[in-house]
């Protein structure tokens, strides 16, 4: 049985928490970049979510010889030509709060009829000496008219999911994990692990 230890190549508390919630019940020890303070900053130079996910996970695997997973995810707004896309975290400046980013989107969307948007997630799994494997999925939403909810993180307060008639930030953990881009991509990863371990 392979040592069920996996490194989430992220410092993002929200992402790490979501991975822990899904992997720890399956018997995995989940580590993150917080456990590797000597890891140099990883430059995300890819032009797609999948490329960036592979870059981050591979950097950890190459340096420490350990299995890693990395998620690269973001928001695509139809009315903005699918921006901010891969620049979602850095959009309007890396240190800009999501409260501000969300308000900018709401202001720009004020008179916009097409409010379609999606969260996109690509998760890369890297193992020493093996080719990376990537799992992708989306959560189709609408831009809300105002922020709502205090759960979640990032753009969640303005991501309105019509079937449940609530924003991502108004959902319970279970609801969000069921329909979120990351939840669905993680389930694809879990299925792959079940078949290939």
N, C-alpha and C positions, 0 to 999 in steps of 0.2 A: 504493500500500500504506500503510495507516494505521500510524503509529508504534506499535509494539507495546510500549507502556509502560503499566503498570497499577499503581495504588496500592491496597494492601490497607489499608483503614481500620481498623487495629488496632495495638496495642502488644504484643499477646500473642505471645510468642516461638513458642509451639507452633503457633498458627494460621498465623503468617507462614511458618514453616518448611514446613508442609504445603502452603500455596499455592505457595511457591517450588518445591517438589519436583514439583508438577504443571504449573506454567506455564513455568518456565525451559526445560525440554526442548522446549517448543513455540516457543521463540524470543522469549519475553516478557522484558522487564526489569521485575522485580518490586520496587516500592518499598513502604514502609509509613509509618505515622505517625511513626516514628523519623526519617524523612528530612525531616519537616516540623515542626521543633520549635516553630514559632510558631502551630501549629494549636491553637485553644482546645479545652478539653475538651468532648466531645460528650455531651450528656445523652440517655440512652436513655429516652424517655418513652412508647414504644409499649407496647401491651398484648399484642402477638403478636411472634413471632420475625421475621416478615416486615416488620412496621412498624419494628422497631428496626434491622434490616439496611438498610432504605431510608434511615432518618434518618442513619445513620453514613456511608454511601457518598455521599449527596446533600450532606452538609455539606462533604466534601472536594471534590467536583466543583464546587459553588457557589463555594467560596473560591478554588480554584486553576485552575478551567477545565480540569480533566484528568479522564480516565476513572478511575473508582474501583470497587472491589468491597468489599463488607463482608459478613461472615458474622455472623449472630446465632444462637447455638446454645445448647442446654442439655439438661438431664436432666429427663425426666418419669417419676415413679415411680407406678405404678398405685395402690399401697396408700396413697399420700399424696395422692390426688386429683389426680394429674399435677403435683404440686409437685416440686422448686422451680421448674420451668418457666422463664419468661423471667427469673426472678431467680436463676438457677443460679450466676452469677458472684458475685452480691452476697449470696447466702443465708448466714445466720449472720454477716454482716459482711464487707465488702469485703476486709479485711486478714486474714481467717481462712484458715488453710492448708487445702489440699484434703485433706491427711492427716487433719486434724481433721473436716472435713465428711464425708469418707468413713466415718470411724469412727462419727460420729453416725448416719448412715444405717444402718450395719451394726447398731448397738445397737438402733435403733428397729425394725429388720426381724427381730430375733432370733427371734421366735416367729411371724413372718408366713409363711403358706403361699404367698400370691400374690406372687411376686418379679418379676413382669413389669415391665419399664421400657424406655425408649427414649431414645436421643439424637435430638434434632430439630435440623435445620440449615436455615436460610433464607439464601440468598446473593443479595444485590442487586447489580446492575450499573447504574451511572449514567454517562451520557455528557452533556456539555454540550448543552443545548437539546433533549434527548430524555426521554421518559418512562422511569422506572426499570423494569427487568425483574427478576423474582424467581424463583429456582429453589429448591425445597424437597425434602427427603428425610429419611428416618429410618433408624436402625439399631436393630432390635428385639433386646433383650437381657434378661438376668435379673440381679438383684442377687446378686452372689457372696456366699458365706458368710464370706469373709475376703479381704483385698486380696492380689493376686498380680501380679507383673511389675513391671519398672522402665522399660519403654518408655512412650511416650505421656505424657499430662499430665491434669490435672483429675481427673475421676471415673473415668478409664480403669481403674485397678486393681480397681474393684469392678463393672465392666461385663462380665458373663460372656456370651460369644457362643456359644450352644449348638452350632451346626454345626461350629465349629472346636474346641470344648471348651477354650476358653482365654479369659482376659480380654483386653480391648483393650490392656492394658499388657503382655501377654505376646506380642502379635503382632509380626511383622516389619513394616516400613514398607509393603511391598507388600501384605501380608495386610490391614493396616488400611485402606489406601487403597482396596482392592477392596470392602470391606463397610461402611466407616464412613458415617455420615450426611453428613459433609462431602465425602468422596470421591465419593459418589453425586451429591450436589448439584453439585459441581464438574464432573463429567462432563456433567450436563445443561447447565451453563453453557458448557462447551467445545463441545458439539454445537450450541448456539445460535450461538456465535461462528463456527463453521465454516460455518453456513448463512447468516449475516447479514453477514459481513465482506466 
